Amino acid sequence: MKKILFINKDANIRLQFKKELEEEGYELLIASNIKEGEKIVNNLPPDLIVLDIRISGVEGIDFLKNLRDQDKKIPVIICTPHGEIKQDFQASAKDVCVVKSDDLTELKDAIKRLFSTT
């Protein structure tokens, strides 16, 4: 079973993502902040990370940069409610960016695409 780390500060969003993605057959590891996410990555590396880039100031961006600086090859889906920055992240990162929504179709499709290439 593929493990997905979901980092998001909003408890309701974490519960929704966990429920829907577990129904898709994934094991969900949940972190409410970057520090928790870093611990999980270091102790129980996931197969994929879904990251709220705006989790706390620039922490999401720093987390992604540190992950790449450590040469961790874990794919990352940047999940943001800010559609206008979506293209900026796709242009600067070799990861996937999706707009956060109550409809998780785009996110589920991105997860399937990333897992099909690994």
C-alpha positions in Angstrom: 0.0 0.0 0.0 1.4 3.4 -1.0 2.0 5.9 1.8 1.0 9.5 1.3 2.1 12.2 3.8 -0.5 15.0 3.9 0.7 18.3 5.5 -2.0 20.8 6.2 -2.9 22.9 9.2 -6.7 22.7 8.8 -8.1 19.7 10.8 -11.3 19.5 8.6 -9.3 19.4 5.4 -7.0 16.7 6.9 -10.0 14.6 7.8 -11.6 14.9 4.4 -8.4 14.1 2.5 -7.7 11.2 4.8 -11.1 9.7 4.3 -11.2 10.1 0.6 -7.7 8.9 -0.1 -7.9 5.9 2.2 -11.0 5.0 0.2 -8.8 5.0 -2.9 -6.5 2.4 -1.2 -3.7 4.7 0.1 -2.2 4.8 3.6 -2.4 8.4 4.9 0.2 9.9 7.2 -1.0 13.2 8.6 0.9 16.2 9.8 -0.6 19.5 11.0 2.6 21.5 10.6 6.0 21.4 8.9 7.8 20.1 12.0 5.6 17.1 12.2 6.0 16.5 8.5 9.8 16.6 8.7 9.7 14.0 11.5 7.6 11.7 9.4 9.8 12.1 6.4 12.9 11.3 8.4 11.4 8.3 10.4 8.8 6.8 8.0 9.5 8.1 4.5 6.3 8.3 2.5 6.0 7.4 -1.2 4.5 10.8 -1.9 3.9 14.1 -0.1 0.9 16.4 -0.5 1.9 19.8 0.9 -0.1 22.9 1.6 2.5 25.4 0.4 1.0 28.2 2.5 0.9 26.3 5.7 2.7 29.0 7.7 4.4 31.9 6.0 7.2 30.5 3.9 7.5 27.2 5.8 6.0 25.1 3.0 8.4 26.5 0.5 11.3 26.0 2.9 10.2 22.4 3.5 10.2 21.7 -0.2 13.6 23.3 -0.7 15.1 21.4 2.3 13.7 18.1 0.9 15.3 18.7 -2.4 18.6 19.9 -0.8 18.7 16.6 1.1 18.3 14.9 -2.3 15.2 13.1 -1.1 13.4 11.8 -4.2 9.9 11.8 -2.8 7.4 13.2 -5.3 5.5 16.3 -3.9 2.1 17.6 -4.9 1.9 21.2 -3.9 -1.7 21.9 -2.9 -2.7 25.5 -2.7 -6.0 27.5 -2.8 -4.2 30.1 -4.8 -4.7 29.2 -8.5 -2.6 32.2 -9.6 0.6 30.7 -8.2 0.0 27.3 -9.6 2.0 28.0 -12.8 4.8 29.6 -10.8 5.4 26.4 -8.9 5.1 24.2 -11.9 7.7 26.3 -13.7 10.2 26.3 -10.8 9.7 22.8 -9.3 9.8 19.3 -10.8 6.7 18.4 -8.8 3.0 18.7 -9.4 0.8 21.6 -8.3 -3.0 21.4 -7.8 -5.5 24.0 -6.7 -7.0 23.0 -3.3 -10.7 22.2 -3.6 -13.5 20.3 -1.9 -13.5 18.2 -5.1 -10.4 16.0 -4.9 -10.6 14.8 -8.5 -7.6 16.8 -9.7 -5.6 15.7 -6.7 -6.5 12.0 -7.1 -5.6 12.2 -10.8 -2.2 13.8 -9.9 -1.5 11.0 -7.4 -2.3 8.3 -9.9 -0.1 9.9 -12.5 2.8 10.2 -10.1 2.5 6.6 -8.8 2.2 5.3 -12.4 5.7 6.8 -13.2 7.5 5.5 -10.1 
